[in-house]
Amino acid sequence: MAFEDDGDAERARGFAGRLEVIEKPTGRRSWPDAVKARIVRESFEAGVTVSEVARRHRISPQHLTLWRRAARESQLQLSFDGATDGGHGFVPVAVVEGGELPGRHADEHISVEVDGVVLRLPAETVAARIAEIVLALGARR
């Protein structure tokens, strides 16, 4: 069997071409809080798992879980202004103390505004449905 060049000879010996080995980062890395916050916000999006996000950013799921816990305990500040992540993420909530909750009336509604679009929903709308609608409105950009 005649070979035209060294490449043919190498293929005949079992070498199929270039081989790349991608290793995980080694050693300790330092993560800026803004990067941690972006990764944590990504992990809280609907339909994603902690493992997927961790794999994508080459960190362990346990590490990401620690960052998520820090965010829930206010040890890691997640920005709410939307400037760093295109408007996705958490929404600030104002809690008013004191007094009883007012009784519900048949004409009560929830108003949701996303990018100038105002949507009025019945007050009994389930929170998961509201979140789906907000995500859909935000994705239409």
C-alpha positions as CSV (number, residue, x, y, z in Angstrom):
1,M,0.0,0.0,0.0
2,A,1.6,3.3,-1.1
3,F,1.3,6.5,0.9
4,E,1.2,9.9,-0.8
5,D,2.4,11.9,2.2
6,D,3.2,11.5,5.8
7,G,-0.4,12.4,6.7
8,D,-1.6,9.2,5.0
9,A,1.0,7.2,6.8
10,E,-0.1,8.6,10.2
11,R,-3.7,7.9,9.5
12,A,-2.8,4.3,8.6
13,R,-1.2,3.9,12.0
14,G,-4.4,5.1,13.7
15,F,-3.8,8.8,14.1
16,A,-7.0,10.5,13.0
17,G,-5.8,14.1,13.3
18,R,-5.4,16.8,15.9
19,L,-6.4,16.0,19.4
20,E,-7.3,18.7,22.0
21,V,-7.4,18.0,25.7
22,I,-9.4,20.6,27.6
23,E,-8.7,20.5,31.3
24,K,-10.7,22.0,34.1
25,P,-9.1,25.0,35.8
26,T,-6.8,24.1,38.6
27,G,-6.1,25.9,41.8
28,R,-8.1,28.5,43.5
29,R,-9.8,31.2,41.4
30,S,-11.1,34.6,42.5
31,W,-14.6,35.6,41.3
32,P,-15.6,39.2,41.3
33,D,-19.0,39.7,43.0
34,A,-20.5,41.0,39.7
35,V,-19.6,37.7,38.0
36,K,-20.9,35.7,40.9
37,A,-24.2,37.6,40.8
38,R,-24.6,37.1,37.1
39,I,-24.0,33.3,37.4
40,V,-26.4,33.1,40.4
41,R,-29.2,35.0,38.5
42,E,-28.7,32.6,35.6
43,S,-29.1,29.6,37.9
44,F,-32.5,31.0,39.1
45,E,-34.0,31.3,35.6
46,A,-36.9,29.0,34.8
47,G,-36.0,25.7,33.2
48,V,-32.3,25.6,34.1
49,T,-30.6,23.4,36.7
50,V,-27.7,24.3,39.0
51,S,-25.7,21.5,37.4
52,E,-26.1,23.0,33.9
53,V,-25.1,26.5,34.9
54,A,-22.2,25.2,37.0
55,R,-20.9,23.1,34.1
56,R,-21.2,26.0,31.6
57,H,-19.1,28.2,33.9
58,R,-16.7,25.4,34.9
59,I,-17.5,25.4,38.6
60,S,-18.8,22.7,40.8
61,P,-22.5,22.5,41.5
62,Q,-21.7,22.7,45.2
63,H,-19.8,26.0,44.7
64,L,-22.8,27.5,42.9
65,T,-25.1,26.3,45.6
66,L,-23.0,28.2,48.2
67,W,-23.2,31.4,46.1
68,R,-27.0,30.9,45.8
69,R,-27.3,30.5,49.6
70,A,-25.2,33.7,50.0
71,A,-27.5,35.6,47.7
72,R,-30.6,34.4,49.7
73,E,-29.0,35.4,53.0
74,S,-28.0,38.8,51.5
75,Q,-24.3,38.1,51.7
76,L,-24.0,38.4,47.9
77,Q,-25.7,41.4,46.4
78,L,-27.6,40.8,43.2
79,S,-28.2,44.0,41.2
80,F,-31.8,44.9,40.4
81,D,-31.3,47.6,37.9
82,G,-31.2,45.3,34.9
83,A,-28.2,47.2,33.5
84,T,-25.8,44.3,33.9
85,D,-28.0,41.5,32.6
86,G,-30.3,43.0,30.0
87,G,-33.2,43.3,32.4
88,H,-33.5,39.7,33.6
89,G,-33.2,38.6,37.2
90,F,-34.8,39.5,40.4
91,V,-37.4,42.2,41.1
92,P,-37.2,44.2,44.3
93,V,-40.1,43.8,46.7
94,A,-41.3,46.5,49.1
95,V,-42.8,45.2,52.3
96,V,-45.0,47.4,54.4
97,E,-45.3,46.5,58.1
98,G,-48.3,47.0,60.3
99,G,-52.0,46.8,59.7
100,E,-54.1,44.0,58.3
101,L,-54.2,43.1,54.7
102,P,-57.1,44.7,53.0
103,G,-60.0,42.5,51.9
104,R,-60.1,41.4,48.3
105,H,-62.7,42.8,45.9
106,A,-63.9,41.3,42.7
107,D,-62.4,44.1,40.6
108,E,-58.9,43.8,42.0
109,H,-56.1,43.1,39.5
110,I,-52.3,42.8,39.3
111,S,-50.6,45.2,36.9
112,V,-47.3,44.1,35.3
113,E,-45.2,46.4,33.3
114,V,-42.3,45.2,31.2
115,D,-40.5,47.5,28.7
116,G,-43.5,49.8,28.5
117,V,-46.1,47.1,28.1
118,V,-48.7,47.1,30.9
119,L,-50.6,43.9,31.5
120,R,-53.5,43.7,33.9
121,L,-54.2,40.2,35.4
122,P,-56.9,39.0,37.8
123,A,-55.8,39.2,41.4
124,E,-56.1,35.4,41.8
125,T,-53.6,34.7,39.0
126,V,-51.0,32.1,40.2
127,A,-47.5,33.5,40.8
128,A,-46.0,30.9,38.5
129,R,-48.2,32.1,35.6
130,I,-47.3,35.7,36.3
131,A,-43.6,34.8,36.2
132,E,-44.1,32.9,32.8
133,I,-45.8,36.0,31.4
134,V,-43.1,38.4,32.6
135,L,-40.4,36.1,31.1
136,A,-42.3,35.9,27.8
137,L,-42.7,39.7,27.7
138,G,-39.0,40.2,28.4
139,A,-37.9,37.7,25.7
140,R,-39.9,39.4,23.0
141,R,-37.2,42.1,22.7
